[in-house]
């Protein structure tokens, strides 16, 4: 459990709710749907390999 607390602190969690996307982005608090959508798109773009 202590490892979970340390990981949460690294992401910037200071309360609940708190969401971690792709183990790279933290989203704190109740956010509007547009904010979640933007965060999900950013996380997906960063996780998707580019070709070319």
Secondary structure, DSSP 8 states (H G I E B T S, - for coil): -HHHHHHHHHHT--SSSEEEETTTEEEESS--HHHHHHHHHHHHHHHS----
